[in-house]
Amino acid sequence: MSSKRAGDRMLRTFARQILAHMNGGVRLTTLSAGDDGVVQLLNHLARANSPKERVRLVRKLRALHERGYLTKQGEKYVTSRLAHQKLNEDKVWSLSIPKPKKWDGKWRMVLFDIPAKKEKQRHIFRLRLKELGLVLYQHSVWVYPYPLEKEVRAISDFYAISDDVLFATAESLNGEQRLKQEFKLN
């Protein structure tokens, strides 16, 4: 993994922690422009007890600011649009499809016809379907034995391709035995 990607992961994790604490009542808007305000906020966020820990957190906050995850508005810092976008992307990439204890005998299909001008979104969408465990049934048709619409819809919404994605449920499919083996349903 490249150091840039590792740095992005660290910053997203830290930004996620900041946003979680904001929802808990600590607000970034209470932060003054000086380092004292930064240290005060970080003390609340991380419950840091040592000076070394506070310095480390201040450096992370500065890195967030330098990378565009926090913006300075007058005398306060606020999370940027980039931070919210990265956090939403993390949510999309952490989605998983729950597996019921017993299969209901139905096949769920995801069908898509994403235009060439959205080639990047199409590629990422296919990667996510594969990572979620879906099996390619036919070109642009993926199959899974469990309900999946909510999770796949969240992904297609994030990448703005929902109009190009369809869902279907089938009682049986050609080649069903191969699929049952693939999903260990026998």
KAKANOR-V229535 format. One record per run of one state. SS is the DSSP state (hx for helix, st for strand, lp for the rest). FROM is the first residue (numbers start at 1). LEN is the number of residues. If there is no record, write none. Layout:
# KAKANOR-V229535
SS FROM LEN
SS FROM LEN
This chain:
# KAKANOR-V229535
lp 1 2
hx 3 21
lp 24 4
hx 28 3
lp 31 4
hx 35 12
lp 47 4
hx 51 16
lp 67 3
st 70 4
lp 74 2
st 76 4
lp 80 1
hx 81 13
lp 94 13
st 107 6
lp 113 3
hx 116 16
lp 132 3
st 135 4
lp 139 2
st 141 4
lp 145 4
hx 149 10
lp 159 3
hx 162 3
st 165 6
lp 171 5
hx 176 7
lp 183 4
